[in-house]
Amino acid sequence: MELQITARHFELTTEIKDHAEENFEGLKRYFDNIISSHLILNVEKHRKSAELQIKVYGQTLRSTEESDNMYVSIESVFDKATGQLKKYKGKLKHKNPKSISDLQEKSAEPDTDVDSVDF
């Protein structure tokens, strides 16, 4: 699973990209079944905003933050997303813990059956 980063109205530097990827690795500790994620960084005059969209099973978690510094915006948006992932994971465990383990096993299986493939 990778983090897709989009920069709007400015040139994305390697320092900002590395900073975002480091924060993304922290999200994987809290919930490892993230389907996809997209970080949108935007600059408008003096405002720097960050929006993070995380697609998980059955839902898309979205968090936005805005400040005068891009690094602060990135840190804040990942902190907010961490809280959302913790809440989402808690709801899943509370609803039906057996279905979560079944879902994890199903996602680990390959999509095709080896016996049905013609060589």
OpenMM code with the backbone's topology and positions (N, CA, C; nanometers):
from openmm import Vec3, app, unit

residues = "MET GLU LEU GLN ILE THR ALA ARG HIS PHE GLU LEU THR THR GLU ILE LYS ASP HIS ALA GLU GLU ASN PHE GLU GLY LEU LYS ARG TYR PHE ASP ASN ILE ILE SER SER HIS LEU ILE LEU ASN VAL GLU LYS HIS ARG LYS SER ALA GLU LEU GLN ILE LYS VAL TYR GLY GLN THR LEU ARG SER THR GLU GLU SER ASP ASN MET TYR VAL SER ILE GLU SER VAL PHE ASP LYS ALA THR GLY GLN LEU LYS LYS TYR LYS GLY LYS LEU LYS HIS LYS ASN PRO LYS SER ILE SER ASP LEU GLN GLU LYS SER ALA GLU PRO ASP THR ASP VAL ASP SER VAL ASP PHE".split()
positions = [
    Vec3(0.0841, -0.1167, 0.0000),
    Vec3(0.0000, 0.0000, 0.0000),
    Vec3(0.0892, 0.1238, 0.0000),
    Vec3(0.0642, 0.2132, -0.0910),
    Vec3(0.1465, 0.3326, -0.1031),
    Vec3(0.0655, 0.4573, -0.0734),
    Vec3(0.1374, 0.5609, -0.0453),
    Vec3(0.0788, 0.6927, -0.0251),
    Vec3(0.0933, 0.7713, -0.1541),
    Vec3(-0.0167, 0.8187, -0.2071),
    Vec3(-0.0141, 0.9020, -0.3274),
    Vec3(-0.0175, 1.0479, -0.2808),
    Vec3(0.0764, 1.1285, -0.3292),
    Vec3(0.0876, 1.2684, -0.2872),
    Vec3(0.0643, 1.3580, -0.4084),
    Vec3(-0.0240, 1.4582, -0.3899),
    Vec3(-0.0509, 1.5572, -0.4936),
    Vec3(-0.0177, 1.6953, -0.4375),
    Vec3(0.0599, 1.7720, -0.5126),
    Vec3(0.0948, 1.9088, -0.4731),
    Vec3(0.0236, 2.0050, -0.5666),
    Vec3(-0.0497, 2.0986, -0.5075),
    Vec3(-0.1219, 2.1976, -0.5872),
    Vec3(-0.0626, 2.3360, -0.5630),
    Vec3(-0.0305, 2.4035, -0.6708),
    Vec3(0.0166, 2.5421, -0.6694),
    Vec3(0.1551, 2.5586, -0.6076),
    Vec3(0.2341, 2.4516, -0.6007),
    Vec3(0.3724, 2.4629, -0.5584),
    Vec3(0.4465, 2.3374, -0.6020),
    Vec3(0.5777, 2.3443, -0.5987),
    Vec3(0.6626, 2.2330, -0.6375),
    Vec3(0.6905, 2.1458, -0.5150),
    Vec3(0.6621, 2.0175, -0.5260),
    Vec3(0.6824, 1.9240, -0.4155),
    Vec3(0.8309, 1.8937, -0.3998),
    Vec3(0.8851, 1.9205, -0.2820),
    Vec3(1.0261, 1.8935, -0.2558),
    Vec3(1.0420, 1.7541, -0.1958),
    Vec3(1.1616, 1.7021, -0.2027),
    Vec3(1.1874, 1.5692, -0.1465),
    Vec3(1.1759, 1.5706, 0.0057),
    Vec3(1.2077, 1.6836, 0.0692),
    Vec3(1.1967, 1.6929, 0.2148),
    Vec3(1.0515, 1.6806, 0.2599),
    Vec3(0.9615, 1.7480, 0.1901),
    Vec3(0.8191, 1.7408, 0.2250),
    Vec3(0.7671, 1.6005, 0.1973),
    Vec3(0.8073, 1.5420, 0.0861),
    Vec3(0.7634, 1.4069, 0.0517),
    Vec3(0.8115, 1.3054, 0.1548),
    Vec3(0.9376, 1.3148, 0.1952),
    Vec3(0.9917, 1.2237, 0.2963),
    Vec3(0.9211, 1.2408, 0.4302),
    Vec3(0.8922, 1.3653, 0.4655),
    Vec3(0.8226, 1.3944, 0.5909),
    Vec3(0.6833, 1.3309, 0.5908),
    Vec3(0.6129, 1.3415, 0.4808),
    Vec3(0.4789, 1.2826, 0.4697),
    Vec3(0.4858, 1.1299, 0.4747),
    Vec3(0.5831, 1.0703, 0.4088),
    Vec3(0.5957, 0.9251, 0.4085),
    Vec3(0.6315, 0.8709, 0.5464),
    Vec3(0.7133, 0.9443, 0.6217),
    Vec3(0.7456, 0.9037, 0.7589),
    Vec3(0.6200, 0.9032, 0.8459),
    Vec3(0.5383, 1.0055, 0.8313),
    Vec3(0.4148, 1.0115, 0.9079),
    Vec3(0.3181, 0.9011, 0.8664),
    Vec3(0.3179, 0.8666, 0.7388),
    Vec3(0.2303, 0.7612, 0.6902),
    Vec3(0.2684, 0.6261, 0.7495),
    Vec3(0.3967, 0.6013, 0.7660),
    Vec3(0.4414, 0.4758, 0.8275),
    Vec3(0.3846, 0.4623, 0.9684),
    Vec3(0.3681, 0.5734, 1.0383),
    Vec3(0.3084, 0.5708, 1.1712),
    Vec3(0.1627, 0.5281, 1.1692),
    Vec3(0.0907, 0.5610, 1.0616),
    Vec3(-0.0493, 0.5201, 1.0504),
    Vec3(-0.0621, 0.3690, 1.0381),
    Vec3(0.0320, 0.3063, 0.9720),
    Vec3(0.0266, 0.1619, 0.9517),
    Vec3(0.0344, 0.0860, 1.0834),
    Vec3(0.0932, 0.1461, 1.1860),
    Vec3(0.1007, 0.0802, 1.3160),
    Vec3(-0.0373, 0.0650, 1.3780),
    Vec3(-0.1257, 0.1606, 1.3531),
    Vec3(-0.2570, 0.1594, 1.4159),
    Vec3(-0.3586, 0.0754, 1.3386),
    Vec3(-0.3464, 0.0711, 1.2068),
    Vec3(-0.4412, -0.0048, 1.1257),
    Vec3(-0.3700, -0.0488, 0.9990),
    Vec3(-0.3543, -0.1791, 0.9824),
    Vec3(-0.2751, -0.2285, 0.8701),
    Vec3(-0.3590, -0.2710, 0.7498),
    Vec3(-0.4911, -0.2524, 0.7527),
    Vec3(-0.5762, -0.2882, 0.6391),
    Vec3(-0.6208, -0.1647, 0.5621),
    Vec3(-0.5308, -0.0720, 0.5400),
    Vec3(-0.5603, 0.0467, 0.4609),
    Vec3(-0.5551, 0.0078, 0.3137),
    Vec3(-0.6621, 0.0369, 0.2415),
    Vec3(-0.6693, 0.0006, 0.0995),
    Vec3(-0.5897, 0.0991, 0.0151),
    Vec3(-0.6166, 0.2288, 0.0328),
    Vec3(-0.5427, 0.3309, -0.0408),
    Vec3(-0.5438, 0.4597, 0.0395),
    Vec3(-0.4506, 0.5483, 0.0060),
    Vec3(-0.4440, 0.6784, 0.0734),
    Vec3(-0.3945, 0.7832, -0.0253),
    Vec3(-0.4434, 0.9054, -0.0060),
    Vec3(-0.4101, 1.0150, -0.0958),
    Vec3(-0.3926, 1.1413, -0.0115),
    Vec3(-0.2755, 1.2010, -0.0199),
    Vec3(-0.2453, 1.3252, 0.0513),
    Vec3(-0.2411, 1.4383, -0.0502),
    Vec3(-0.3251, 1.5401, -0.0286),
    Vec3(-0.3309, 1.6554, -0.1172),
    Vec3(-0.2762, 1.7761, -0.0414),
    Vec3(-0.1680, 1.8335, -0.0925),
    Vec3(-0.1056, 1.9516, -0.0323),
    Vec3(-0.1361, 2.0711, -0.1206),
    Vec3(-0.1820, 2.1793, -0.0586),
    Vec3(-0.2273, 2.2948, -0.1339),
    Vec3(-0.1697, 2.4222, -0.0719),
    Vec3(-0.1281, 2.5153, -0.1568),
    Vec3(-0.0788, 2.6452, -0.1112),
    Vec3(-0.1628, 2.7537, -0.1766),
    Vec3(-0.2217, 2.8409, -0.0944),
    Vec3(-0.2968, 2.9567, -0.1415),
    Vec3(-0.2504, 3.0783, -0.0609),
    Vec3(-0.1804, 3.1663, -0.1262),
    Vec3(-0.1206, 3.2840, -0.0635),
    Vec3(-0.0363, 3.2398, 0.0558),
    Vec3(-0.0752, 3.2733, 0.1774),
    Vec3(0.0044, 3.2365, 0.2940),
    Vec3(-0.0487, 3.1116, 0.3640),
    Vec3(-0.1600, 3.0569, 0.3171),
    Vec3(-0.2204, 2.9392, 0.3805),
    Vec3(-0.1683, 2.8116, 0.3159),
    Vec3(-0.1248, 2.7201, 0.3986),
    Vec3(-0.0810, 2.5888, 0.3532),
    Vec3(-0.1768, 2.4847, 0.4115),
    Vec3(-0.2408, 2.4092, 0.3253),
    Vec3(-0.3378, 2.3113, 0.3740),
    Vec3(-0.2981, 2.1713, 0.3290),
    Vec3(-0.3397, 2.0746, 0.4098),
    Vec3(-0.3162, 1.9340, 0.3806),
    Vec3(-0.4472, 1.8592, 0.3998),
    Vec3(-0.4784, 1.7730, 0.3046),
    Vec3(-0.5986, 1.6903, 0.3111),
    Vec3(-0.5560, 1.5460, 0.2903),
    Vec3(-0.6000, 1.4585, 0.3798),
    Vec3(-0.5651, 1.3173, 0.3716),
    Vec3(-0.6920, 1.2346, 0.3588),
    Vec3(-0.6975, 1.1533, 0.2539),
    Vec3(-0.8110, 1.0637, 0.2309),
    Vec3(-0.7590, 0.9214, 0.2419),
    Vec3(-0.8166, 0.8456, 0.3355),
    Vec3(-0.7749, 0.7081, 0.3585),
    Vec3(-0.8938, 0.6177, 0.3312),
    Vec3(-0.8771, 0.5270, 0.2381),
    Vec3(-0.9844, 0.4339, 0.2055),
    Vec3(-0.9610, 0.3047, 0.2827),
    Vec3(-1.0591, 0.2685, 0.3646),
    Vec3(-1.0576, 0.1437, 0.4395),
    Vec3(-1.1823, 0.0660, 0.4008),
    Vec3(-1.1952, -0.0539, 0.4481),
    Vec3(-1.3075, -0.1379, 0.4107),
    Vec3(-1.4400, -0.0706, 0.4461),
    Vec3(-1.5204, -0.0418, 0.3433),
    Vec3(-1.6539, 0.0115, 0.3638),
    Vec3(-1.6621, 0.1610, 0.3855),
    Vec3(-1.5522, 0.2319, 0.3849),
    Vec3(-1.5582, 0.3728, 0.4215),
    Vec3(-1.4323, 0.4468, 0.3761),
    Vec3(-1.4448, 0.5786, 0.3612),
    Vec3(-1.3302, 0.6644, 0.3337),
    Vec3(-1.3190, 0.7653, 0.4466),
    Vec3(-1.2037, 0.7677, 0.5127),
    Vec3(-1.1783, 0.8625, 0.6199),
    Vec3(-1.1090, 0.9843, 0.5599),
    Vec3(-1.1574, 1.1026, 0.5927),
    Vec3(-1.1044, 1.2256, 0.5338),
    Vec3(-1.0737, 1.3237, 0.6457),
    Vec3(-0.9535, 1.3800, 0.6429),
    Vec3(-0.9152, 1.4806, 0.7413),
    Vec3(-0.8426, 1.5946, 0.6702),
    Vec3(-0.8662, 1.7171, 0.7173),
    Vec3(-0.8023, 1.8353, 0.6593),
    Vec3(-0.7467, 1.9227, 0.7706),
    Vec3(-0.6389, 1.9892, 0.7409),
    Vec3(-0.5769, 2.0849, 0.8326),
    Vec3(-0.5166, 2.1991, 0.7524),
    Vec3(-0.5086, 2.3145, 0.8157),
    Vec3(-0.4560, 2.4336, 0.7498),
    Vec3(-0.3746, 2.5144, 0.8501),
    Vec3(-0.2585, 2.5650, 0.8051),
    Vec3(-0.1740, 2.6491, 0.8902),
    Vec3(-0.0837, 2.7343, 0.8012),
    Vec3(0.0103, 2.8041, 0.8633),
    Vec3(0.1048, 2.8866, 0.7901),
    Vec3(0.2292, 2.8097, 0.7456),
    Vec3(0.2455, 2.6863, 0.7966),
    Vec3(0.3625, 2.6061, 0.7678),
    Vec3(0.3170, 2.4703, 0.7139),
    Vec3(0.3735, 2.4255, 0.6043),
    Vec3(0.3324, 2.2993, 0.5434),
    Vec3(0.3638, 2.1812, 0.6333),
    Vec3(0.4780, 2.1834, 0.7014),
    Vec3(0.5145, 2.0729, 0.7900),
    Vec3(0.4158, 2.0592, 0.9058),
    Vec3(0.3719, 2.1708, 0.9597),
    Vec3(0.2735, 2.1689, 1.0679),
    Vec3(0.1403, 2.1149, 1.0175),
    Vec3(0.1013, 2.1536, 0.8983),
    Vec3(-0.0236, 2.1041, 0.8392),
    Vec3(-0.0180, 1.9531, 0.8196),
    Vec3(0.0946, 1.9037, 0.7714),
    Vec3(0.1102, 1.7594, 0.7498),
    Vec3(0.1037, 1.6848, 0.8825),
    Vec3(0.1756, 1.7333, 0.9832),
    Vec3(0.1730, 1.6692, 1.1147),
    Vec3(0.0316, 1.6654, 1.1712),
    Vec3(-0.0394, 1.7765, 1.1607),
    Vec3(-0.1743, 1.7861, 1.2160),
    Vec3(-0.2721, 1.6942, 1.1451),
    Vec3(-0.2631, 1.6861, 1.0128),
    Vec3(-0.3562, 1.6020, 0.9389),
    Vec3(-0.3319, 1.4541, 0.9696),
    Vec3(-0.2079, 1.4148, 0.9883),
    Vec3(-0.1801, 1.2754, 1.0228),
    Vec3(-0.2218, 1.2448, 1.1666),
    Vec3(-0.2090, 1.3418, 1.2576),
    Vec3(-0.2573, 1.3221, 1.3944),
    Vec3(-0.4085, 1.3022, 1.3955),
    Vec3(-0.4784, 1.3828, 1.3178),
    Vec3(-0.6237, 1.3705, 1.3091),
    Vec3(-0.6632, 1.2361, 1.2480),
    Vec3(-0.5916, 1.1934, 1.1446),
    Vec3(-0.6202, 1.0653, 1.0799),
    Vec3(-0.5922, 0.9479, 1.1738),
    Vec3(-0.4906, 0.9615, 1.2584),
    Vec3(-0.4614, 0.8569, 1.3564),
    Vec3(-0.5792, 0.8375, 1.4503),
    Vec3(-0.6355, 0.9465, 1.4977),
    Vec3(-0.7529, 0.9386, 1.5841),
    Vec3(-0.8716, 0.8750, 1.5132),
    Vec3(-0.8911, 0.9099, 1.3872),
    Vec3(-1.0008, 0.8519, 1.3107),
    Vec3(-0.9816, 0.7018, 1.2902),
    Vec3(-0.8580, 0.6607, 1.2619),
    Vec3(-0.8315, 0.5181, 1.2433),
    Vec3(-0.8512, 0.4396, 1.3724),
    Vec3(-0.8092, 0.4966, 1.4848),
    Vec3(-0.8292, 0.4302, 1.6135),
    Vec3(-0.9786, 0.4134, 1.6428),
    Vec3(-1.0558, 0.5176, 1.6159),
    Vec3(-1.2006, 0.5119, 1.6387),
    Vec3(-1.2648, 0.4095, 1.5463),
    Vec3(-1.2244, 0.4075, 1.4193),
    Vec3(-1.2787, 0.3132, 1.3222),
    Vec3(-1.2461, 0.1692, 1.3629),
    Vec3(-1.1223, 0.1455, 1.4052),
    Vec3(-1.0802, 0.0117, 1.4452),
    Vec3(-1.1576, -0.0333, 1.5697),
    Vec3(-1.1806, 0.0585, 1.6613),
    Vec3(-1.2588, 0.0264, 1.7805),
    Vec3(-1.4020, -0.0104, 1.7461),
    Vec3(-1.4616, 0.0603, 1.6522),
    Vec3(-1.5976, 0.0285, 1.6102),
    Vec3(-1.6038, -0.1088, 1.5450),
    Vec3(-1.5035, -0.1417, 1.4635),
    Vec3(-1.5009, -0.2723, 1.3993),
    Vec3(-1.4901, -0.3842, 1.5026),
    Vec3(-1.4037, -0.3666, 1.6000),
    Vec3(-1.3860, -0.4689, 1.7030),
    Vec3(-1.5124, -0.4847, 1.7867),
    Vec3(-1.5798, -0.3735, 1.8115),
    Vec3(-1.7000, -0.3765, 1.8946),
    Vec3(-1.8170, -0.4411, 1.8210),
    Vec3(-1.8264, -0.4177, 1.6910),
    Vec3(-1.9399, -0.4702, 1.6139),
    Vec3(-1.9350, -0.6219, 1.6022),
    Vec3(-1.8294, -0.6727, 1.5405),
    Vec3(-1.8221, -0.8155, 1.5161),
    Vec3(-1.6761, -0.8566, 1.4988),
    Vec3(-1.6098, -0.8982, 1.6053),
    Vec3(-1.4678, -0.9305, 1.5933),
    Vec3(-1.4388, -1.0493, 1.5029),
    Vec3(-1.5317, -1.1444, 1.4904),
    Vec3(-1.5079, -1.2591, 1.4036),
    Vec3(-1.5022, -1.2184, 1.2567),
    Vec3(-1.5869, -1.1236, 1.2166),
    Vec3(-1.5870, -1.0815, 1.0765),
    Vec3(-1.4586, -1.0084, 1.0401),
    Vec3(-1.3957, -0.9433, 1.1373),
    Vec3(-1.2692, -0.8747, 1.1110),
    Vec3(-1.1608, -0.9775, 1.0796),
    Vec3(-1.1529, -1.0840, 1.1584),
    Vec3(-1.0511, -1.1857, 1.1324),
    Vec3(-1.0795, -1.2564, 1.0001),
    Vec3(-1.2077, -1.2796, 0.9672),
    Vec3(-1.2425, -1.3388, 0.8383),
    Vec3(-1.2025, -1.2472, 0.7235),
    Vec3(-1.2252, -1.1176, 0.7411),
    Vec3(-1.1904, -1.0195, 0.6390),
    Vec3(-1.0398, -1.0162, 0.6161),
    Vec3(-0.9613, -1.0217, 0.7243),
    Vec3(-0.8164, -1.0209, 0.7112),
    Vec3(-0.7677, -1.1457, 0.6391),
    Vec3(-0.8268, -1.2602, 0.6677),
    Vec3(-0.7880, -1.3828, 0.5988),
    Vec3(-0.8248, -1.3758, 0.4507),
    Vec3(-0.9421, -1.3215, 0.4214),
    Vec3(-0.9873, -1.3111, 0.2830),
    Vec3(-0.8989, -1.2155, 0.2026),
    Vec3(-0.8554, -1.1049, 0.2650),
    Vec3(-0.7711, -1.0094, 0.1934),
    Vec3(-0.6316, -1.0656, 0.1689),
    Vec3(-0.5889, -1.1644, 0.2476),
    Vec3(-0.4568, -1.2239, 0.2297),
    Vec3(-0.4565, -1.3303, 0.1210),
    Vec3(-0.5750, -1.3813, 0.0849),
    Vec3(-0.5839, -1.4844, -0.0173),
    Vec3(-0.5687, -1.4232, -0.1566),
    Vec3(-0.5112, -1.5006, -0.2523),
    Vec3(-0.5020, -1.4495, -0.3904),
    Vec3(-0.6405, -1.4450, -0.4542),
    Vec3(-0.6559, -1.3599, -0.5552),
    Vec3(-0.7853, -1.3435, -0.6223),
    Vec3(-0.8199, -1.4620, -0.7111),
    Vec3(-0.7218, -1.5283, -0.7686),
    Vec3(-0.7484, -1.6385, -0.8592),
    Vec3(-0.7138, -1.7713, -0.7929),
    Vec3(-0.7808, -1.8724, -0.8380),
    Vec3(-0.7547, -2.0071, -0.7886),
    Vec3(-0.6516, -2.0719, -0.8792),
    Vec3(-0.5501, -2.1327, -0.8199),
    Vec3(-0.4408, -2.1929, -0.8967),
    Vec3(-0.4931, -2.3080, -0.9816),
    Vec3(-0.5912, -2.3836, -0.9314),
    Vec3(-0.6434, -2.4989, -1.0055),
    Vec3(-0.7211, -2.4567, -1.1296),
    Vec3(-0.7812, -2.3381, -1.1289),
    Vec3(-0.8640, -2.2972, -1.2410),
    Vec3(-0.7866, -2.2244, -1.3513),
    Vec3(-0.6606, -2.2001, -1.3314),
    Vec3(-0.5793, -2.1287, -1.4299),
    Vec3(-0.5216, -2.2280, -1.5296),
    Vec3(-0.5403, -2.2010, -1.6594),
    Vec3(-0.4855, -2.2854, -1.7642),
    Vec3(-0.3460, -2.2385, -1.7996),
    Vec3(-0.2565, -2.3316, -1.8168),
    Vec3(-0.1185, -2.2972, -1.8502),
    Vec3(-0.0907, -2.3170, -1.9947),
] * unit.nanometer
topology = app.Topology()
chain = topology.addChain("A")
for resn in residues:
    res = topology.addResidue(resn, chain)
    for name in ("N", "CA", "C"):
        topology.addAtom(name, app.Element.getBySymbol(name[0]), res)
